[in-house]
Amino acid sequence: RLAFRTLVRKYKCDLCYTPMIVAADFVRSAKARDSEFTTNNVGDHPLIVQFAAKEAQVLCDAAQIVCPFADGIDLNCGCPQRWAMAEGYGASLINKPELVRDMVRHVRNQIDNPRFSISIKIRIHEDLKRTVDLCRKAEASGVSWITVHGRNVEERHQPVHYDAIKIIKQSMSIPVVANGDIKTLKDAENVHHLTGADGVMVARGLLANPAMFAGYEETPWKCIQDWVSIALEHGTPFTCFHHHLMYMMERITSKQEKKVFNVLSSTSSVLDYLNDHYGV
């Protein structure tokens, strides 16, 4: 969300995505739009809005709404959560290459701005030929780039198949972004060399260390200070504010400290704790 994007941009993140937003709800409900998508149009660029969708026109309508405020949209074809798969969203779409192609083409034809990007994020198939076929169909329909999470739908913590990302990259003429198990800047460099990918996307690694792309091995206290300032300025809800701090402090605090910090229940108690124990 906006506050966390603001933080990681301070630490050399080049491109930020929103969390996945269900396009049908976003189009139908003003309340959903207000709660799911905020930007300040000051430094929140480049920005990609990621949608879960399964109908071309619904994705188009959602893209039209965010087009004035963002630099592109991303169609999520990689989320393996059961609810998403059951609804026909996320990783279920990798088995429907024609539908993905039609959705991309539809958006490409209806958005006037030629600089507005349309990307997809996918998981891989057991049979990689099917993934390459999906990617080629998406490329032919005008997709701007493809992000590949190097696991299949069933895999969670198994090793990432970087060799598969390399094969996909070699099969495409558009940019390919590698995703999966990148926890340090060194990991990012290694994955770039292993796959030849044009970029890397990081999720959990940045939650644990938002300063990762700036080369920090673990979250510096300055970054935690920055998060506190940014979150307070944005009026970030307590749960979100606290959860981010729990992720950031996971590796740099003792078990005993975590036991106390993780059960704090108000912004003021968190601020007091940080000030008393770490001078933040």
N, C-alpha and C positions, 0 to 999 in steps of 0.2 A: 504494500500500500504506500501512499504518498510519503509518509514520514520515513519509512525504512528505505524507500528509493532515494530520498534526499540524503540519507546517511551514506549509503553505498556509493553514491555518485561522488561524495567527498573523498572517497578512497579508491578512485581510479576505475570504477565500473563504467564501461562505455555505453551500455545499452540496458535499459530496465524494462521488465514486463510487469503488468498487473498480475494479481492472482487470477486463476481461471474463473470466468464469469459465464453463467448459463445465459446464452443469447436470447432464448425465448422469454425468460423472466425479465431480462434487461429491456427488451423491446416493449413488453406488455405493461411494465409497472414503473411509474416515476419513483416510487419508494425504493425499488431495487436499484434504479440508476443512481439515486442519491447515496445509497449505502455502499454500493459496489465500486463506484468509480469517482475518484476525486483527483484533481490536478490543480496546480497553481499557475501553469503556463509561464512561470518565471524560469526556473532551472530544470524543469521536469521533462527534459528532452535529451536524446531521442527516447520516445516512449512507445511501447507496443502493448496493445490491449489484447489479452488472450481470451478467446471465447470457446465454450463448449457448444457445439451446434450439430444438427443433423439434417437441416433443411436449408437449401441455398438462399431462398428469399429472406428467411429469418436472419441468417448470417449477414446478408446484404443490408438489411434494415438496421441491424446493430452497428455495422461498419459505418453507415451513413451518420448515425448519431454521434459516434466518437471521432469521426474524420476531422472535424475542425480543431480538436484538442490533442490528437495523437499523431504519431508518424506512421502507424501501421497497425494491422491486426494479425493475430496468430490463431490458427485453428488447432485446437488441442486434439491430436490423434494419438496421445500417448498415456493419458491417465488410466491406470489399471484398477482404480477403486471399483468395488462391486456395483455401487449405485450408478456410477457413470456408465459402466459397461451394460448394465441392465436397461438403462434409458436409451442406449444406442449412441452414447457420447464417447469421448476419449478414445482409448485404444481399440474399441470395437470397430472404429472407422478404418483401421489399417486393413481390414478384410473387405472394405467397400471402396476400392480405388476409383471406380467410376463416379461414385457419390462425392468423394473428395475432389476429384477433377472438376465436377460440375459446380461445386460450391466455390472453389477458387475462381473458376472462369466467370461465374455469375458476379462475384464481387469485383473482379477485374473490369468487367464490362460496365458496371454501374457506378463505380467511383471515378469521378472526373479527374482527380488529382493524380498525374502519372508518377509522382514521387511517393505516393502512399503505398507502403509495402504490404504484401499479403504472404505470410509465411505459414508453414505447418510444423508441428512438433510430433514426432512419431516414436514408436518402439519398433523393434525388429521382429520379423517372423523367424520361426525355426528354419524354414527354407528361405534363404536370403534372396533367391531369385524373385520371390514374390515382393520383397521390400524394394528391390531395385526397380521392378515393374511399377509399383506404386509411386516411387519417386519420379520415374520418367514421365508417368502420366501427369503428375502434379507439375513438373517442369514444363511440359508441353502446354499446360493450361495457363501458364503465366505466374507461377509461384515465384516469389522473390528469393527465398532461401529455405532450406530444410534443416531443422534441428533434429538430431538423431540421439535418442537415449539408447545406449547399447545393450539393452536387455530385452527379452521377450516378455509377453504379458504375465507369464507365470513367475518370472524371476523377480526377487526382491533384493536380497543381499548377496546373491551370487556375483562372481567377478564380471565386470563389464566387458563385452565383446568389442574391444577397440579395433580388432581386425575387421569386423563387420562394418564399422564406421568407415574404415579406410577403403574398403571395396565400394561402398556407396559413394564416397567422395570421388573415387576414380571413375565412377560411372556417370557423374553429373557434370554439367558445365556451369551450373549456378552454385553459389556458396553453400557449403555444408558446415553446420555447427555441431560440435561434439558435446555430449552431456552424459554425466554419470560418474559418481565417486571422485570428483575433483575437490580436494580439500585444502590444497595449498597452491601458491603461484607456481611452485616447482612442478606439481602435478599437472597444472594447466599447460606448462611448457612441454612436459613429457607427452601428454595426450596430443598436443599439436604435432610433435615430431612423429609419434606413432601412427597417427591417422591422416596427417596432411590437411586436417580440417582448417577452415578459414577463421574459426573462432571457437570459444568454449562457453557453454552456459553452465552456471553453478546455482544450486538452490540451497541444499542443506549445508554445504561448506561455507556459504556466505551468512547463513543464520548463525552458525557457530563463531564465525570470524568475519564481520562485515568489512574489515580492512585487508582481507586476503589478497585482493588484486593489487594493493599497494605494497605487497611483499612481506607483510607481517606474518610470522609463524603462528601467533595466537593473538587474540583481541587485545590491543593496547588500551590502557585505562583512558587515554585521550578519546578513543572511539566511544567508550562507554559514557564519558562526559558529554560527547557530542550527541549521543542518542538521547540522553536525559534532556538536554536543551531542545533538541528538535521535536521530541515527543511532547514535551510540555507546550511548546509553541504551537503545535498542530492540534492540541487537545486530544491526544491519542487516548482511547479508552484504557482503563487500568489493566484489564486482562492482557491486552496486546502489548502494552508498555512493559509489564512484568515478564511475560513470556519471552519477549526478545532478550531481556536482561538475563533470564535464566539460561537461554541458549548461549549468549555471549560469555557468561561467567562460568560455564560448565568446566572448561579446562583450566581455569586460572584461580579457582577457589577450592578450599578443602571440603571434604565430605561434611564436616561439622558445620561449616559456614553455609553450605548449600541447604542443609537440613533446616536452618533458621530462615535463610533468605527466601527459599521457595514457598514458604507458607505465609509470608507477609501478605496482608490483605487490603492495603490502601496505598495510594501514591505517596502520601506523607510518610508512612512507615518505611517505604522503600528509600525515599530521599534521606530520611534520618539514618537508616542503616548504612547507606553508601557513604554518607558524610562521616559518621562515627567510626566506621571500620577502615575506609579507604581514602578518606579525604576528598571524595568526589562531590 
